[in-house]
Amino acid sequence: MAPFAFVVFYAGLQTLPMDTLESAMIDGANRWERIRYVVMPHLTPLATFVGLVLLMDNFRVFEPIIGFSSEANATSLSWLIYNDLTGQVNQLFGSAAATSILTMIGVIILLSPVLVRTWRDFKRKAR
């Protein structure tokens, strides 16, 4: 997944507005301040997108481990959660619950900054 993230961030850097960078240089911002206050906020939505795609890809690893019964040789985060949440009674429900709960937690963590920023913008426009 590293090449995918590289391509996404590289494309995001290509869309960086040069006017904003030039105005930061004119205002006296050093390189670190330009990266911190101009480049990083521009790439934050892309980082959220890449994080969600990587989270979904991580859960995809669960299927080959269960299908080949190689849990002794390969473990993943999904497999560890599956082992913790499943009981002897309902193994199918344990797998679904583990994947669903971790996916929801991951999505909430990744989307919370975007939702907070959207809410602040909405409140600011409402005034």
ZIQUIVEN-V283919 format. One record per backbone hydrogen bond with DSSP energy under -0.5 kcal/mol. CO is the residue of the C=O (numbers start at 1). NH is the residue of the N-H. E is the energy in kcal/mol with one decimal. If there is no record, write none. Layout:
CO|NH|E  CO|NH|E
This chain:
1|5|-2.2  2|6|-2.5  3|7|-2.5  4|8|-2.3  5|9|-2.7  6|10|-2.6  7|11|-2.4  8|12|-2.1  9|13|-2.3  10|14|-1.4  11|15|-0.9  12|15|-0.5  13|16|-1.0  17|21|-1.3  18|22|-2.8  19|23|-2.4  20|24|-1.9  21|25|-2.2  22|26|-2.4  23|27|-2.0  24|29|-2.7  25|28|-1.1  30|34|-2.2  31|35|-2.3  32|36|-2.9  33|37|-2.8  34|38|-1.7  34|39|-1.9  35|40|-2.8  38|42|-1.0  39|43|-1.7  40|44|-1.0  43|47|-2.3  44|48|-2.0  45|49|-2.2  46|50|-2.8  47|51|-2.3  48|52|-2.3  49|53|-2.3  50|54|-2.6  51|55|-2.2  52|56|-2.3  53|57|-2.2  54|58|-2.0  55|59|-1.5  56|60|-1.0  57|61|-0.7  58|61|-0.8  59|62|-1.0  60|63|-0.7  60|64|-0.6  61|65|-1.1  62|66|-1.8  63|67|-2.7  64|68|-1.9  65|69|-0.5  65|70|-1.4  66|69|-0.7  70|73|-1.0  70|74|-2.4  76|80|-2.2  77|81|-2.1  78|82|-2.4  79|83|-2.4  80|84|-1.9  81|85|-2.4  82|86|-1.8  89|91|-0.5  90|94|-1.3  91|95|-1.6  92|96|-1.8  93|97|-2.5  94|98|-2.5  95|99|-2.1  96|100|-2.4  97|101|-2.7  98|102|-2.1  99|103|-2.0  100|104|-2.5  101|105|-2.4  102|106|-2.4  103|107|-2.6  104|108|-2.4  105|109|-2.4  106|110|-2.5  107|111|-2.5  108|112|-1.5  109|113|-0.5  111|115|-2.7  112|116|-2.4  113|117|-2.3  114|118|-2.3  115|119|-2.4  116|120|-2.4  117|121|-2.3  118|122|-2.3  119|123|-2.5  120|124|-2.3  121|125|-2.1  122|126|-1.6  123|127|-0.9
